[in-house]
Amino acid sequence: MTAIAAALEAGLPVLLADIEALVRVESPSEDLAAVADCARIVAGLGTRLTGAAPEWLDGSGRPALRWRFGSGDRVLLLGHFDTVWPVGSLAGHPFEVAGGRLTGPGCFDMKAGVAQLFHALSVLDDLDGVSVLLTGDEEIGSPTSRTLIEEEARRTRAVLVLEASEGGALKTARKGVSGYELNIGGRAAHAGLEPHRGVNTTTELAHQVLALSTLADPATGTTVTPTVASSGTTRNTVPDAARLLVDVRVETAAEQDRVDRAVRGLAPVLAGATVKLSGGPDRPPLQTSASAQLFELARKHYAELGFGALRGVAVGGGSDGNLTAGAGTPTLDGLGAVGGGAHADDEHVLVAELPRRAALVAALAASLVREPPAAPGGVRS
């Protein structure tokens, strides 16, 4: 075990206390006051462990926190402190450490990762070249922080994302995400007396669902999934309005563009019906070309730390790592807590893995400050 790993192992009780402090300040994305309260705890934690106070960056009342050490242009450590859990969730899911597992709302996604990040930096002698960006809106698609994340990524040479990891595998690829809303208009009529005078939006909705289903391509990993649908008011009325939400996941930018063009080309089937579309691509894919160099470096350090072999995995869920990869910066994701149950009743973190992952982040940050990688394909966007 290296000196870094030994120091972080010895500091596990403090790390656990810091995670507890974060988990106990509930921070659902939509509750701006709660998010701001959590940001203050995060700022204090980062200041204590790095010796530097953050910049407070306000996005429509939703704070983001940024630290830049020296040039801050070699490696960016990225994460978020908002969660999907509403205020009051602690009552039914209290913070607890038992049987080698840590539990509590938001512990896995991703408050443990935030604490690990700062503990990793605390054992490094020189932070010159390191930046940290923590946001409060990732769980709702990063609407206010997206531009900030992309700009910060473009000024740095590598990004390490402290999102959580199921099974310990790093996320070497993430699918791109698109989301659409179709609002369908028709004409109401009495379903018994004169249904022929109506334009039935439930029928039109069905036509649109069938058309969307043809856009999926299992061979390329592209999924097009109608999710939420609604139409009509009463059983005996031809409905005149319908709404459909659609989730799209793709492995490549070309597939994201193909599906987007096709969705925008949808036309009503029934005479007199209208289809209005909103939405579009939300997060570009994080492709393996963006993570390959960093993953090999992580495997090397993981073995040198005495932790054995490290796995990589491609996943369907998106994160802010999609945005940094889309900005043209090498990105490695899934460096946070090891555990499972994100967004679910069994959300948990494996305690034994906490100092090990922090040690890996510390080793990667130190290495990248010395020798940052080239951009994917050798070209910066």
BAROTI-297046 format. One record per residue (C-alpha): x, y, z. Coordinates in steps of 0.02 Angstrom, whole numbers, padded with zeros to 5 digits, always signed. Example, Ala and Ser with C-alpha at 12.3 -4.5 7.8 and 13.67 -1.06 7.14 Angstrom:
2
+00615-00225+00390;+00684-00053+00357;
//
This chain:
381
+00000+00000+00000;+00068+00172-00047;+00082+00318+00073;-00070+00400-00009;-00176+00244+00012;-00118+00222+00192;-00160+00402+00236;-00334+00388+00164;-00365+00222+00250;-00314+00300+00416;-00431+00446+00382;-00584+00338+00351;-00674+00388+00514;-00661+00572+00465;-00718+00532+00288;-00871+00442+00358;-00911+00591+00468;-00899+00708+00319;-01015+00599+00215;-01138+00597+00359;-01135+00788+00366;-01177+00797+00181;-01313+00664+00185;-01399+00746+00333;-01422+00907+00234;-01555+00850+00111;-01542+00934-00058;-01674+00889-00188;-01636+00978-00352;-01799+01075-00360;-01784+01146-00183;-01668+01295-00207;-01656+01335-00022;-01608+01156+00019;-01480+01151-00121;-01404+01314-00058;-01395+01244+00120;-01302+01092+00056;-01185+01201-00047;-01132+01290+00112;-01087+01124+00193;-00992+01070+00038;-00899+01236+00032;-00847+01217+00213;-00788+01039+00184;-00685+01088+00032;-00610+01237+00121;-00560+01133+00271;-00478+00996+00169;-00392+01101+00034;-00358+01263+00127;-00449+01364-00007;-00624+01436-00015;-00726+01410-00173;-00799+01533-00295;-00988+01540-00281;-01064+01539-00455;-01249+01577-00456;-01362+01505-00590;-01538+01574-00569;-01529+01556-00381;-01446+01385-00391;-01265+01388-00331;-01117+01298-00407;-00948+01292-00321;-00780+01306-00409;-00604+01290-00346;-00453+01328-00456;-00281+01290-00389;-00144+01383-00480;-00178+01374-00667;-00317+01248-00637;-00301+01194-00818;-00234+01017-00806;-00371+00913-00728;-00551+00951-00678;-00638+00851-00541;-00825+00859-00571;-00977+00814-00468;-01144+00871-00399;-01225+00889-00228;-01410+00887-00275;-01511+00727-00257;-01678+00654-00311;-01736+00629-00131;-01866+00752-00062;-01840+00841+00103;-01901+00724+00241;-01828+00566+00163;-01707+00546+00309;-01853+00498+00419;-01880+00337+00321;-01701+00314+00260;-01588+00374+00401;-01401+00390+00385;-01324+00231+00453;-01161+00134+00446;-01185-00051+00481;-01121-00216+00413;-00994-00130+00301;-01128-00026+00215;-01169+00158+00227;-01348+00209+00191;-01451+00368+00178;-01536+00470+00042;-01411+00528-00088;-01263+00438-00009;-01221+00341-00166;-01277+00471-00293;-01168+00561-00252;-01130+00639-00084;-01001+00507-00039;-00912+00549-00201;-00906+00734-00155;-00825+00693+00012;-00704+00571-00070;-00652+00705-00193;-00592+00824-00058;-00510+00687+00046;-00415+00634-00110;-00351+00812-00137;-00307+00831+00047;-00164+00704+00034;-00081+00786-00116;+00067+00902-00090;+00036+01011-00243;-00133+01053-00315;-00071+01174-00448;-00165+01132-00608;-00316+01055-00521;-00493+01124-00535;-00651+01066-00446;-00829+01103-00503;-00980+01047-00402;-01156+01088-00460;-01332+01082-00391;-01439+01032-00540;-01367+00873-00616;-01516+00766-00569;-01633+00876-00673;-01521+00881-00826;-01402+01024-00779;-01509+01163-00854;-01416+01306-00767;-01242+01230-00755;-01223+01154-00928;-01133+01302-01007;-01021+01320-00853;-00974+01136-00860;-00934+01141-01045;-00830+01300-01028;-00734+01229-00880;-00701+01068-00977;-00634+01162-01128;-00504+01252-01024;-00436+01094-00946;-00348+00941-01015;-00440+00800-00927;-00598+00773-00825;-00625+00650-00682;-00809+00628-00638;-00848+00573-00460;-01013+00490-00502;-01045+00327-00412;-01003+00152-00473;-01106-00007-00460;-00991-00156-00440;-00833-00050-00443;-00820-00032-00631;-00773+00138-00702;-00889+00210-00833;-00790+00214-00994;-00941+00254-01104;-01114+00327-01077;-01255+00338-01201;-01310+00506-01264;-01483+00562-01209;-01621+00651-01303;-01795+00693-01240;-01950+00746-01336;-02127+00801-01300;-02265+00783-01431;-02423+00885-01407;-02561+00821-01519;-02714+00923-01564;-02881+00861-01632;-03066+00900-01621;-03188+00849-01485;-03356+00767-01523;-03485+00658-01435;-03422+00479-01441;-03598+00409-01456;-03693+00534-01561;-03566+00591-01691;-03390+00522-01667;-03358+00547-01852;-03358+00736-01823;-03210+00723-01706;-03023+00706-01735;-02968+00577-01608;-02802+00620-01528;-02790+00450-01442;-02789+00368-01614;-02661+00496-01677;-02555+00464-01524;-02555+00278-01564;-02497+00315-01742;-02354+00422-01674;-02301+00287-01550;-02292+00159-01692;-02192+00280-01800;-02070+00312-01658;-02046+00127-01627;-01971+00107-01800;-01830+00227-01757;-01748+00113-01629;-01598+00012-01689;-01542-00129-01573;-01391-00163-01683;-01318+00008-01641;-01383+00016-01463;-01512+00150-01504;-01671+00147-01400;-01824+00256-01432;-01947+00235-01289;-02118+00318-01274;-02139+00341-01087;-02279+00456-01027;-02441+00467-01128;-02607+00553-01092;-02763+00590-01194;-02946+00625-01166;-03060+00686-01027;-03214+00575-01019;-03264+00405-01088;-03398+00475-01202;-03297+00616-01280;-03183+00604-01432;-03022+00676-01362;-02953+00836-01436;-02783+00842-01349;-02646+00717-01311;-02469+00722-01244;-02325+00600-01267;-02150+00600-01190;-02009+00505-01275;-01839+00451-01209;-01697+00417-01332;-01528+00338-01292;-01386+00322-01419;-01205+00267-01423;-01144+00386-01558;-01170+00566-01609;-01219+00507-01784;-01363+00405-01712;-01418+00551-01605;-01425+00660-01760;-01517+00526-01861;-01653+00503-01731;-01670+00690-01705;-01700+00720-01891;-01827+00579-01897;-01923+00639-01744;-01929+00816-01814;-01998+00743-01974;-02149+00663-01891;-02314+00716-01969;-02495+00687-01918;-02583+00537-01994;-02765+00586-01965;-02842+00725-02067;-02864+00877-01955;-02740+00822-01822;-02588+00925-01774;-02424+00873-01696;-02313+01000-01608;-02139+00944-01553;-02024+01012-01419;-01861+00949-01346;-01710+00872-01430;-01535+00808-01390;-01492+00839-01208;-01325+00753-01176;-01203+00694-01310;-01130+00519-01295;-00975+00489-01192;-00885+00371-01311;-00742+00255-01269;-00624+00363-01371;-00647+00500-01241;-00602+00387-01094;-00475+00264-01165;-00314+00353-01112;-00379+00395-00940;-00446+00221-00910;-00277+00142-00950;-00195+00265-00830;-00323+00221-00697;-00291+00035-00719;-00105+00065-00698;-00125+00166-00539;-00254+00046-00467;-00132-00098-00485;+00012+00004-00414;-00095+00047-00263;-00112-00139-00232;-00298-00147-00268;-00292-00274-00411;-00382-00264-00578;-00500-00124-00627;-00647-00146-00744;-00732-00026-00863;-00913-00030-00919;-01027+00058-01043;-01193+00116-00970;-01355+00189-01034;-01375+00327-00904;-01308+00501-00933;-01207+00617-00821;-01115+00782-00834;-00971+00678-00901;-01069+00669-01064;-01055+00859-01074;-00868+00865-01043;-00836+00727-01170;-00947+00820-01294;-00839+00974-01265;-00690+00876-01330;-00602+00842-01165;-00543+00667-01113;-00663+00609-00978;-00668+00463-00857;-00827+00434-00755;-00881+00326-00609;-00736+00370-00492;-00847+00400-00341;-00922+00284-00213;-00941+00097-00245;-01112+00028-00199;-01284+00023-00277;-01468+00067-00269;-01457+00241-00343;-01625+00333-00324;-01698+00179-00237;-01742+00120-00062;-01585+00012-00054;-01462+00152-00097;-01298+00111-00011;-01109+00132-00013;-00978-00001+00025;-00873+00072+00165;-00715-00026+00128;-00706+00046-00047;-00713+00229+00007;-00527+00255+00044;-00476+00147-00103;-00572+00252-00228;-00510+00412-00148;-00333+00346-00166;-00363+00311-00351;-00429+00488-00378;-00279+00560-00287;-00157+00458-00391;-00244+00506-00553;-00249+00691-00510;-00065+00694-00464;-00018+00602-00623;-00125+00713-00736;-00053+00872-00663;+00118+00810-00716;+00068+00740-00886;-00108+00775-00951;-00172+00673-01099;-00206+00727-01276;-00386+00757-01327;-00481+00613-01410;-00410+00593-01584;-00278+00723-01541;-00397+00867-01580;-00478+00990-01461;-00651+01049-01508;
//
